Amino acid sequence: MKQVIAVFDSGVLPDMMHVLAAQGIRRWTRLSGASGAGERNIREGDAIWPGLNDVLLLVLEPERVQPLIEACHAMRDTFPLKPGMRFIVSDCEIY
């Protein structure tokens, strides 16, 4: 199995959930209001560093990971200003 951590601009949450549904992914954990610093800037949810991220934690069969990432990137590319979006993928075992 693969663990997928998706970190993305919280403004695209509805679109991300639509992608998950379209991919038939029904099990996930979401962490809302994550702050941090990445390639696109610092996000602290305040006037100086506006915006926050959401984080999705997923466990998927290996063959489902790349189609999910490609679908999310296709969704991201529909925005005039591309929102921040990163995926961290690693092997995992479920107990």
Gaussian input, Z-matrix of N, CA and C with variables (Angstrom, degrees):
# hf/3-21g

backbone

0 1
 N
 C     1     B1
 C     2     B2     1     A1
 N     3     B3     2     A2     1     D1
 C     4     B4     3     A3     2     D2
 C     5     B5     4     A4     3     D3
 N     6     B6     5     A5     4     D4
 C     7     B7     6     A6     5     D5
 C     8     B8     7     A7     6     D6
 N     9     B9     8     A8     7     D7
 C    10    B10     9     A9     8     D8
 C    11    B11    10    A10     9     D9
 N    12    B12    11    A11    10    D10
 C    13    B13    12    A12    11    D11
 C    14    B14    13    A13    12    D12
 N    15    B15    14    A14    13    D13
 C    16    B16    15    A15    14    D14
 C    17    B17    16    A16    15    D15
 N    18    B18    17    A17    16    D16
 C    19    B19    18    A18    17    D17
 C    20    B20    19    A19    18    D18
 N    21    B21    20    A20    19    D19
 C    22    B22    21    A21    20    D20
 C    23    B23    22    A22    21    D21
 N    24    B24    23    A23    22    D22
 C    25    B25    24    A24    23    D23
 C    26    B26    25    A25    24    D24
 N    27    B27    26    A26    25    D25
 C    28    B28    27    A27    26    D26
 C    29    B29    28    A28    27    D27
 N    30    B30    29    A29    28    D28
 C    31    B31    30    A30    29    D29
 C    32    B32    31    A31    30    D30
 N    33    B33    32    A32    31    D31
 C    34    B34    33    A33    32    D32
 C    35    B35    34    A34    33    D33
 N    36    B36    35    A35    34    D34
 C    37    B37    36    A36    35    D35
 C    38    B38    37    A37    36    D36
 N    39    B39    38    A38    37    D37
 C    40    B40    39    A39    38    D38
 C    41    B41    40    A40    39    D39
 N    42    B42    41    A41    40    D40
 C    43    B43    42    A42    41    D41
 C    44    B44    43    A43    42    D42
 N    45    B45    44    A44    43    D43
 C    46    B46    45    A45    44    D44
 C    47    B47    46    A46    45    D45
 N    48    B48    47    A47    46    D46
 C    49    B49    48    A48    47    D47
 C    50    B50    49    A49    48    D48
 N    51    B51    50    A50    49    D49
 C    52    B52    51    A51    50    D50
 C    53    B53    52    A52    51    D51
 N    54    B54    53    A53    52    D52
 C    55    B55    54    A54    53    D53
 C    56    B56    55    A55    54    D54
 N    57    B57    56    A56    55    D55
 C    58    B58    57    A57    56    D56
 C    59    B59    58    A58    57    D57
 N    60    B60    59    A59    58    D58
 C    61    B61    60    A60    59    D59
 C    62    B62    61    A61    60    D60
 N    63    B63    62    A62    61    D61
 C    64    B64    63    A63    62    D62
 C    65    B65    64    A64    63    D63
 N    66    B66    65    A65    64    D64
 C    67    B67    66    A66    65    D65
 C    68    B68    67    A67    66    D66
 N    69    B69    68    A68    67    D67
 C    70    B70    69    A69    68    D68
 C    71    B71    70    A70    69    D69
 N    72    B72    71    A71    70    D70
 C    73    B73    72    A72    71    D71
 C    74    B74    73    A73    72    D72
 N    75    B75    74    A74    73    D73
 C    76    B76    75    A75    74    D74
 C    77    B77    76    A76    75    D75
 N    78    B78    77    A77    76    D76
 C    79    B79    78    A78    77    D77
 C    80    B80    79    A79    78    D78
 N    81    B81    80    A80    79    D79
 C    82    B82    81    A81    80    D80
 C    83    B83    82    A82    81    D81
 N    84    B84    83    A83    82    D82
 C    85    B85    84    A84    83    D83
 C    86    B86    85    A85    84    D84
 N    87    B87    86    A86    85    D85
 C    88    B88    87    A87    86    D86
 C    89    B89    88    A88    87    D87
 N    90    B90    89    A89    88    D88
 C    91    B91    90    A90    89    D89
 C    92    B92    91    A91    90    D90
 N    93    B93    92    A92    91    D91
 C    94    B94    93    A93    92    D92
 C    95    B95    94    A94    93    D93
 N    96    B96    95    A95    94    D94
 C    97    B97    96    A96    95    D95
 C    98    B98    97    A97    96    D96
 N    99    B99    98    A98    97    D97
 C   100   B100    99    A99    98    D98
 C   101   B101   100   A100    99    D99
 N   102   B102   101   A101   100   D100
 C   103   B103   102   A102   101   D101
 C   104   B104   103   A103   102   D102
 N   105   B105   104   A104   103   D103
 C   106   B106   105   A105   104   D104
 C   107   B107   106   A106   105   D105
 N   108   B108   107   A107   106   D106
 C   109   B109   108   A108   107   D107
 C   110   B110   109   A109   108   D108
 N   111   B111   110   A110   109   D109
 C   112   B112   111   A111   110   D110
 C   113   B113   112   A112   111   D111
 N   114   B114   113   A113   112   D112
 C   115   B115   114   A114   113   D113
 C   116   B116   115   A115   114   D114
 N   117   B117   116   A116   115   D115
 C   118   B118   117   A117   116   D116
 C   119   B119   118   A118   117   D117
 N   120   B120   119   A119   118   D118
 C   121   B121   120   A120   119   D119
 C   122   B122   121   A121   120   D120
 N   123   B123   122   A122   121   D121
 C   124   B124   123   A123   122   D122
 C   125   B125   124   A124   123   D123
 N   126   B126   125   A125   124   D124
 C   127   B127   126   A126   125   D125
 C   128   B128   127   A127   126   D126
 N   129   B129   128   A128   127   D127
 C   130   B130   129   A129   128   D128
 C   131   B131   130   A130   129   D129
 N   132   B132   131   A131   130   D130
 C   133   B133   132   A132   131   D131
 C   134   B134   133   A133   132   D132
 N   135   B135   134   A134   133   D133
 C   136   B136   135   A135   134   D134
 C   137   B137   136   A136   135   D135
 N   138   B138   137   A137   136   D136
 C   139   B139   138   A138   137   D137
 C   140   B140   139   A139   138   D138
 N   141   B141   140   A140   139   D139
 C   142   B142   141   A141   140   D140
 C   143   B143   142   A142   141   D141
 N   144   B144   143   A143   142   D142
 C   145   B145   144   A144   143   D143
 C   146   B146   145   A145   144   D144
 N   147   B147   146   A146   145   D145
 C   148   B148   147   A147   146   D146
 C   149   B149   148   A148   147   D147
 N   150   B150   149   A149   148   D148
 C   151   B151   150   A150   149   D149
 C   152   B152   151   A151   150   D150
 N   153   B153   152   A152   151   D151
 C   154   B154   153   A153   152   D152
 C   155   B155   154   A154   153   D153
 N   156   B156   155   A155   154   D154
 C   157   B157   156   A156   155   D155
 C   158   B158   157   A157   156   D156
 N   159   B159   158   A158   157   D157
 C   160   B160   159   A159   158   D158
 C   161   B161   160   A160   159   D159
 N   162   B162   161   A161   160   D160
 C   163   B163   162   A162   161   D161
 C   164   B164   163   A163   162   D162
 N   165   B165   164   A164   163   D163
 C   166   B166   165   A165   164   D164
 C   167   B167   166   A166   165   D165
 N   168   B168   167   A167   166   D166
 C   169   B169   168   A168   167   D167
 C   170   B170   169   A169   168   D168
 N   171   B171   170   A170   169   D169
 C   172   B172   171   A171   170   D170
 C   173   B173   172   A172   171   D171
 N   174   B174   173   A173   172   D172
 C   175   B175   174   A174   173   D173
 C   176   B176   175   A175   174   D174
 N   177   B177   176   A176   175   D175
 C   178   B178   177   A177   176   D176
 C   179   B179   178   A178   177   D177
 N   180   B180   179   A179   178   D178
 C   181   B181   180   A180   179   D179
 C   182   B182   181   A181   180   D180
 N   183   B183   182   A182   181   D181
 C   184   B184   183   A183   182   D182
 C   185   B185   184   A184   183   D183
 N   186   B186   185   A185   184   D184
 C   187   B187   186   A186   185   D185
 C   188   B188   187   A187   186   D186
 N   189   B189   188   A188   187   D187
 C   190   B190   189   A189   188   D188
 C   191   B191   190   A190   189   D189
 N   192   B192   191   A191   190   D190
 C   193   B193   192   A192   191   D191
 C   194   B194   193   A193   192   D192
 N   195   B195   194   A194   193   D193
 C   196   B196   195   A195   194   D194
 C   197   B197   196   A196   195   D195
 N   198   B198   197   A197   196   D196
 C   199   B199   198   A198   197   D197
 C   200   B200   199   A199   198   D198
 N   201   B201   200   A200   199   D199
 C   202   B202   201   A201   200   D200
 C   203   B203   202   A202   201   D201
 N   204   B204   203   A203   202   D202
 C   205   B205   204   A204   203   D203
 C   206   B206   205   A205   204   D204
 N   207   B207   206   A206   205   D205
 C   208   B208   207   A207   206   D206
 C   209   B209   208   A208   207   D207
 N   210   B210   209   A209   208   D208
 C   211   B211   210   A210   209   D209
 C   212   B212   211   A211   210   D210
 N   213   B213   212   A212   211   D211
 C   214   B214   213   A213   212   D212
 C   215   B215   214   A214   213   D213
 N   216   B216   215   A215   214   D214
 C   217   B217   216   A216   215   D215
 C   218   B218   217   A217   216   D216
 N   219   B219   218   A218   217   D217
 C   220   B220   219   A219   218   D218
 C   221   B221   220   A220   219   D219
 N   222   B222   221   A221   220   D220
 C   223   B223   222   A222   221   D221
 C   224   B224   223   A223   222   D222
 N   225   B225   224   A224   223   D223
 C   226   B226   225   A225   224   D224
 C   227   B227   226   A226   225   D225
 N   228   B228   227   A227   226   D226
 C   229   B229   228   A228   227   D227
 C   230   B230   229   A229   228   D228
 N   231   B231   230   A230   229   D229
 C   232   B232   231   A231   230   D230
 C   233   B233   232   A232   231   D231
 N   234   B234   233   A233   232   D232
 C   235   B235   234   A234   233   D233
 C   236   B236   235   A235   234   D234
 N   237   B237   236   A236   235   D235
 C   238   B238   237   A237   236   D236
 C   239   B239   238   A238   237   D237
 N   240   B240   239   A239   238   D238
 C   241   B241   240   A240   239   D239
 C   242   B242   241   A241   240   D240
 N   243   B243   242   A242   241   D241
 C   244   B244   243   A243   242   D242
 C   245   B245   244   A244   243   D243
 N   246   B246   245   A245   244   D244
 C   247   B247   246   A246   245   D245
 C   248   B248   247   A247   246   D246
 N   249   B249   248   A248   247   D247
 C   250   B250   249   A249   248   D248
 C   251   B251   250   A250   249   D249
 N   252   B252   251   A251   250   D250
 C   253   B253   252   A252   251   D251
 C   254   B254   253   A253   252   D252
 N   255   B255   254   A254   253   D253
 C   256   B256   255   A255   254   D254
 C   257   B257   256   A256   255   D255
 N   258   B258   257   A257   256   D256
 C   259   B259   258   A258   257   D257
 C   260   B260   259   A259   258   D258
 N   261   B261   260   A260   259   D259
 C   262   B262   261   A261   260   D260
 C   263   B263   262   A262   261   D261
 N   264   B264   263   A263   262   D262
 C   265   B265   264   A264   263   D263
 C   266   B266   265   A265   264   D264
 N   267   B267   266   A266   265   D265
 C   268   B268   267   A267   266   D266
 C   269   B269   268   A268   267   D267
 N   270   B270   269   A269   268   D268
 C   271   B271   270   A270   269   D269
 C   272   B272   271   A271   270   D270
 N   273   B273   272   A272   271   D271
 C   274   B274   273   A273   272   D272
 C   275   B275   274   A274   273   D273
 N   276   B276   275   A275   274   D274
 C   277   B277   276   A276   275   D275
 C   278   B278   277   A277   276   D276
 N   279   B279   278   A278   277   D277
 C   280   B280   279   A279   278   D278
 C   281   B281   280   A280   279   D279
 N   282   B282   281   A281   280   D280
 C   283   B283   282   A282   281   D281
 C   284   B284   283   A283   282   D282

   B1=1.4501
   B2=1.5293
   B3=1.3231
   B4=1.4633
   B5=1.5280
   B6=1.3111
   B7=1.4516
   B8=1.5188
   B9=1.3329
   B10=1.4573
   B11=1.5260
   B12=1.3139
   B13=1.4620
   B14=1.5195
   B15=1.3168
   B16=1.4593
   B17=1.5215
   B18=1.3083
   B19=1.4669
   B20=1.5209
   B21=1.3358
   B22=1.4677
   B23=1.5171
   B24=1.3267
   B25=1.4600
   B26=1.5257
   B27=1.3158
   B28=1.4683
   B29=1.5240
   B30=1.3168
   B31=1.4617
   B32=1.5190
   B33=1.3299
   B34=1.4708
   B35=1.5287
   B36=1.3350
   B37=1.4643
   B38=1.5295
   B39=1.3403
   B40=1.4710
   B41=1.5291
   B42=1.3153
   B43=1.4639
   B44=1.5335
   B45=1.3248
   B46=1.4674
   B47=1.5226
   B48=1.3294
   B49=1.4630
   B50=1.5256
   B51=1.3175
   B52=1.4639
   B53=1.5312
   B54=1.3278
   B55=1.4613
   B56=1.5276
   B57=1.3365
   B58=1.4679
   B59=1.5242
   B60=1.3256
   B61=1.4665
   B62=1.5260
   B63=1.3214
   B64=1.4667
   B65=1.5271
   B66=1.3310
   B67=1.4641
   B68=1.5352
   B69=1.3252
   B70=1.4616
   B71=1.5208
   B72=1.3225
   B73=1.4698
   B74=1.5217
   B75=1.3087
   B76=1.4598
   B77=1.5253
   B78=1.3141
   B79=1.4656
   B80=1.5209
   B81=1.3118
   B82=1.4507
   B83=1.5282
   B84=1.2992
   B85=1.4657
   B86=1.5167
   B87=1.3485
   B88=1.4671
   B89=1.5174
   B90=1.3009
   B91=1.4583
   B92=1.5244
   B93=1.3031
   B94=1.4674
   B95=1.5176
   B96=1.3221
   B97=1.4603
   B98=1.5120
   B99=1.3236
   B100=1.4617
   B101=1.5240
   B102=1.3108
   B103=1.4610
   B104=1.5241
   B105=1.3264
   B106=1.4546
   B107=1.5097
   B108=1.3134
   B109=1.4619
   B110=1.5148
   B111=1.3242
   B112=1.4596
   B113=1.5093
   B114=1.3296
   B115=1.4576
   B116=1.5197
   B117=1.3192
   B118=1.4627
   B119=1.5273
   B120=1.3057
   B121=1.4572
   B122=1.5172
   B123=1.3008
   B124=1.4609
   B125=1.5239
   B126=1.3167
   B127=1.4608
   B128=1.5243
   B129=1.3290
   B130=1.4663
   B131=1.5214
   B132=1.3396
   B133=1.4572
   B134=1.5197
   B135=1.3302
   B136=1.4664
   B137=1.5363
   B138=1.3232
   B139=1.4602
   B140=1.5338
   B141=1.3071
   B142=1.4578
   B143=1.5255
   B144=1.3176
   B145=1.4692
   B146=1.5254
   B147=1.3242
   B148=1.4793
   B149=1.5243
   B150=1.3099
   B151=1.4499
   B152=1.5156
   B153=1.3073
   B154=1.4594
   B155=1.5214
   B156=1.2982
   B157=1.4583
   B158=1.5199
   B159=1.3051
   B160=1.4508
   B161=1.5158
   B162=1.3163
   B163=1.4548
   B164=1.5219
   B165=1.3143
   B166=1.4629
   B167=1.5187
   B168=1.3279
   B169=1.4537
   B170=1.5207
   B171=1.3223
   B172=1.4649
   B173=1.5273
   B174=1.3137
   B175=1.4557
   B176=1.5173
   B177=1.3443
   B178=1.4606
   B179=1.5189
   B180=1.3260
   B181=1.4486
   B182=1.5314
   B183=1.3310
   B184=1.4664
   B185=1.5317
   B186=1.3167
   B187=1.4627
   B188=1.5230
   B189=1.3222
   B190=1.4628
   B191=1.5314
   B192=1.3233
   B193=1.4686
   B194=1.5303
   B195=1.3195
   B196=1.4713
   B197=1.5212
   B198=1.3494
   B199=1.4683
   B200=1.5321
   B201=1.3257
   B202=1.4674
   B203=1.5260
   B204=1.3081
   B205=1.4663
   B206=1.5248
   B207=1.3148
   B208=1.4611
   B209=1.5242
   B210=1.3246
   B211=1.4700
   B212=1.5278
   B213=1.3205
   B214=1.4698
   B215=1.5188
   B216=1.3185
   B217=1.4615
   B218=1.5271
   B219=1.3215
   B220=1.4656
   B221=1.5225
   B222=1.3256
   B223=1.4674
   B224=1.5289
   B225=1.3159
   B226=1.4719
   B227=1.5159
   B228=1.3188
   B229=1.4629
   B230=1.5235
   B231=1.3261
   B232=1.4674
   B233=1.5256
   B234=1.3320
   B235=1.4642
   B236=1.5229
   B237=1.3477
   B238=1.4732
   B239=1.5301
   B240=1.3246
   B241=1.4695
   B242=1.5200
   B243=1.3154
   B244=1.4580
   B245=1.5295
   B246=1.3271
   B247=1.4553
   B248=1.5274
   B249=1.3212
   B250=1.4539
   B251=1.5225
   B252=1.3332
   B253=1.4602
   B254=1.5304
   B255=1.3197
   B256=1.4636
   B257=1.5192
   B258=1.3338
   B259=1.4541
   B260=1.5192
   B261=1.3072
   B262=1.4557
   B263=1.5240
   B264=1.3229
   B265=1.4645
   B266=1.5235
   B267=1.3151
   B268=1.4647
   B269=1.5207
   B270=1.3253
   B271=1.4554
   B272=1.5211
   B273=1.3235
   B274=1.4655
   B275=1.5264
   B276=1.3031
   B277=1.4533
   B278=1.5089
   B279=1.3024
   B280=1.4677
   B281=1.5179
   B282=1.3170
   B283=1.4694
   B284=1.5095
   A1=108.95
   A2=114.67
   A3=121.50
   A4=109.03
   A5=115.98
   A6=121.58
   A7=106.76
   A8=116.03
   A9=121.70
   A10=107.41
   A11=115.10
   A12=121.38
   A13=105.65
   A14=116.21
   A15=121.72
   A16=108.36
   A17=117.14
   A18=123.18
   A19=106.40
   A20=116.30
   A21=118.98
   A22=110.59
   A23=115.41
   A24=123.32
   A25=108.97
   A26=116.94
   A27=120.49
   A28=112.96
   A29=118.02
   A30=121.05
   A31=113.71
   A32=117.62
   A33=119.86
   A34=112.30
   A35=117.02
   A36=119.98
   A37=113.26
   A38=119.53
   A39=117.79
   A40=112.52
   A41=116.57
   A42=120.76
   A43=111.07
   A44=116.50
   A45=120.08
   A46=110.70
   A47=116.48
   A48=119.55
   A49=110.42
   A50=116.89
   A51=120.72
   A52=110.25
   A53=117.16
   A54=120.62
   A55=110.04
   A56=117.21
   A57=119.66
   A58=110.82
   A59=116.29
   A60=120.18
   A61=110.68
   A62=116.77
   A63=120.47
   A64=111.66
   A65=116.76
   A66=121.52
   A67=111.64
   A68=116.62
   A69=120.56
   A70=113.42
   A71=116.40
   A72=120.93
   A73=108.41
   A74=116.05
   A75=121.03
   A76=113.91
   A77=116.54
   A78=120.77
   A79=108.93
   A80=115.39
   A81=120.87
   A82=108.86
   A83=115.93
   A84=122.79
   A85=106.45
   A86=115.39
   A87=120.06
   A88=110.21
   A89=115.94
   A90=123.23
   A91=106.27
   A92=116.97
   A93=121.80
   A94=111.45
   A95=115.07
   A96=121.26
   A97=114.12
   A98=116.97
   A99=120.27
   A100=110.14
   A101=116.01
   A102=120.44
   A103=108.47
   A104=115.77
   A105=119.38
   A106=111.64
   A107=115.04
   A108=121.88
   A109=108.40
   A110=115.70
   A111=120.68
   A112=110.11
   A113=115.67
   A114=120.86
   A115=112.79
   A116=117.75
   A117=120.71
   A118=113.31
   A119=119.15
   A120=122.47
   A121=109.42
   A122=115.05
   A123=122.01
   A124=107.56
   A125=116.79
   A126=122.44
   A127=107.56
   A128=114.12
   A129=119.98
   A130=112.26
   A131=117.65
   A132=120.64
   A133=113.84
   A134=116.88
   A135=119.67
   A136=109.93
   A137=115.94
   A138=120.28
   A139=112.55
   A140=117.06
   A141=120.34
   A142=110.90
   A143=117.35
   A144=123.36
   A145=108.61
   A146=117.63
   A147=120.33
   A148=112.37
   A149=113.73
   A150=121.33
   A151=112.85
   A152=114.71
   A153=122.54
   A154=108.35
   A155=115.25
   A156=121.49
   A157=110.03
   A158=115.53
   A159=122.99
   A160=106.43
   A161=115.93
   A162=121.95
   A163=107.77
   A164=116.66
   A165=121.71
   A166=108.31
   A167=115.93
   A168=122.61
   A169=107.52
   A170=116.16
   A171=121.43
   A172=109.18
   A173=116.05
   A174=122.58
   A175=106.07
   A176=115.46
   A177=121.13
   A178=111.27
   A179=114.83
   A180=120.22
   A181=106.87
   A182=117.27
   A183=120.03
   A184=114.32
   A185=117.67
   A186=120.22
   A187=113.47
   A188=118.53
   A189=121.16
   A190=113.22
   A191=116.90
   A192=120.86
   A193=111.52
   A194=117.53
   A195=119.83
   A196=112.65
   A197=120.09
   A198=118.70
   A199=112.59
   A200=117.30
   A201=120.04
   A202=110.28
   A203=116.82
   A204=120.18
   A205=110.59
   A206=117.37
   A207=120.47
   A208=111.63
   A209=117.71
   A210=120.94
   A211=110.84
   A212=116.94
   A213=119.98
   A214=110.88
   A215=117.53
   A216=120.26
   A217=111.15
   A218=117.30
   A219=120.25
   A220=110.28
   A221=116.96
   A222=120.64
   A223=109.91
   A224=116.39
   A225=121.09
   A226=111.08
   A227=117.02
   A228=121.30
   A229=113.48
   A230=118.45
   A231=120.91
   A232=112.14
   A233=117.61
   A234=121.22
   A235=110.34
   A236=117.65
   A237=119.87
   A238=112.09
   A239=117.13
   A240=122.51
   A241=106.21
   A242=116.70
   A243=120.20
   A244=111.09
   A245=116.63
   A246=119.45
   A247=110.63
   A248=115.05
   A249=119.49
   A250=110.63
   A251=115.69
   A252=120.08
   A253=107.86
   A254=116.02
   A255=121.11
   A256=109.22
   A257=114.85
   A258=121.65
   A259=109.32
   A260=115.69
   A261=122.22
   A262=105.55
   A263=116.56
   A264=121.54
   A265=108.34
   A266=115.39
   A267=119.96
   A268=109.50
   A269=115.34
   A270=120.61
   A271=109.32
   A272=116.13
   A273=118.59
   A274=110.05
   A275=114.84
   A276=122.80
   A277=107.57
   A278=116.21
   A279=121.48
   A280=108.43
   A281=116.56
   A282=121.50
   A283=109.80
   D1=159.91
   D2=179.42
   D3=-121.84
   D4=138.05
   D5=171.67
   D6=-95.89
   D7=129.65
   D8=177.90
   D9=-118.23
   D10=124.15
   D11=173.64
   D12=-110.17
   D13=115.56
   D14=178.72
   D15=-106.43
   D16=121.64
   D17=177.74
   D18=-114.43
   D19=125.47
   D20=-173.19
   D21=-152.56
   D22=159.58
   D23=177.04
   D24=-57.22
   D25=126.52
   D26=-175.83
   D27=-60.42
   D28=-19.99
   D29=179.20
   D30=-65.85
   D31=-19.91
   D32=-179.30
   D33=-101.94
   D34=14.30
   D35=-179.81
   D36=-53.42
   D37=-48.72
   D38=179.65
   D39=-58.55
   D40=-37.47
   D41=179.51
   D42=-68.77
   D43=-39.27
   D44=177.33
   D45=-63.47
   D46=-42.05
   D47=-179.79
   D48=-65.80
   D49=-34.65
   D50=176.13
   D51=-64.19
   D52=-42.45
   D53=178.30
   D54=-62.18
   D55=-44.81
   D56=178.52
   D57=-57.76
   D58=-46.40
   D59=-179.83
   D60=-61.87
   D61=-43.22
   D62=-179.79
   D63=-64.46
   D64=-28.90
   D65=178.66
   D66=-85.92
   D67=-2.05
   D68=-180.00
   D69=75.56
   D70=22.53
   D71=179.48
   D72=-91.97
   D73=115.75
   D74=-174.88
   D75=-115.34
   D76=-4.03
   D77=-179.73
   D78=-120.79
   D79=123.02
   D80=-177.48
   D81=-163.14
   D82=163.98
   D83=171.84
   D84=-127.41
   D85=134.12
   D86=-179.38
   D87=-117.75
   D88=134.05
   D89=173.97
   D90=-112.25
   D91=121.33
   D92=-176.28
   D93=-101.85
   D94=153.78
   D95=172.90
   D96=70.88
   D97=35.67
   D98=179.88
   D99=-80.09
   D100=132.65
   D101=175.23
   D102=-103.24
   D103=164.16
   D104=178.80
   D105=163.58
   D106=-174.99
   D107=-179.99
   D108=-129.64
   D109=133.73
   D110=179.50
   D111=-143.79
   D112=-159.36
   D113=-177.65
   D114=-65.05
   D115=-30.06
   D116=-173.77
   D117=-89.75
   D118=-16.12
   D119=177.25
   D120=147.36
   D121=-175.59
   D122=174.87
   D123=-91.38
   D124=141.18
   D125=177.83
   D126=-127.04
   D127=111.65
   D128=179.87
   D129=-124.16
   D130=-3.59
   D131=179.04
   D132=71.98
   D133=23.38
   D134=178.57
   D135=-122.45
   D136=-176.78
   D137=-176.02
   D138=-67.40
   D139=-30.57
   D140=-179.13
   D141=-81.28
   D142=-43.86
   D143=179.03
   D144=-122.23
   D145=77.11
   D146=-175.76
   D147=-69.89
   D148=163.22
   D149=176.58
   D150=87.51
   D151=153.96
   D152=176.40
   D153=-137.03
   D154=170.14
   D155=176.38
   D156=-112.07
   D157=161.51
   D158=166.26
   D159=-116.03
   D160=156.38
   D161=179.89
   D162=-129.03
   D163=130.03
   D164=173.65
   D165=-110.24
   D166=131.53
   D167=175.22
   D168=-108.49
   D169=124.32
   D170=-176.10
   D171=-133.42
   D172=149.22
   D173=169.62
   D174=-123.43
   D175=120.29
   D176=-172.97
   D177=-133.21
   D178=158.52
   D179=169.33
   D180=-65.87
   D181=145.26
   D182=-175.57
   D183=-53.31
   D184=-37.99
   D185=-176.89
   D186=-71.77
   D187=-10.80
   D188=179.88
   D189=-92.80
   D190=-11.62
   D191=-173.70
   D192=-69.23
   D193=-54.94
   D194=-175.71
   D195=-62.01
   D196=-42.92
   D197=176.35
   D198=-60.32
   D199=-36.21
   D200=177.68
   D201=-64.51
   D202=-48.60
   D203=-178.74
   D204=-61.77
   D205=-42.56
   D206=178.96
   D207=-63.46
   D208=-40.18
   D209=178.28
   D210=-66.19
   D211=-39.63
   D212=178.27
   D213=-66.51
   D214=-41.30
   D215=178.18
   D216=-65.62
   D217=-37.92
   D218=176.80
   D219=-62.69
   D220=-41.35
   D221=176.86
   D222=-63.35
   D223=-47.14
   D224=-179.65
   D225=-57.47
   D226=-39.27
   D227=-176.14
   D228=-72.10
   D229=-6.96
   D230=176.14
   D231=-80.47
   D232=-13.01
   D233=-179.05
   D234=-86.33
   D235=139.95
   D236=178.12
   D237=-59.46
   D238=-41.62
   D239=173.30
   D240=-109.84
   D241=112.24
   D242=-174.68
   D243=-64.49
   D244=124.33
   D245=176.60
   D246=-71.45
   D247=154.27
   D248=175.99
   D249=-63.81
   D250=140.73
   D251=-178.95
   D252=-163.65
   D253=123.42
   D254=177.64
   D255=-136.56
   D256=151.43
   D257=178.01
   D258=-125.55
   D259=134.85
   D260=174.24
   D261=-116.89
   D262=123.69
   D263=-175.71
   D264=-123.12
   D265=131.55
   D266=177.80
   D267=-146.02
   D268=161.49
   D269=174.43
   D270=-69.72
   D271=149.28
   D272=176.52
   D273=-151.43
   D274=160.52
   D275=173.98
   D276=-123.09
   D277=143.20
   D278=179.91
   D279=-108.88
   D280=132.38
   D281=179.46
   D282=-120.64

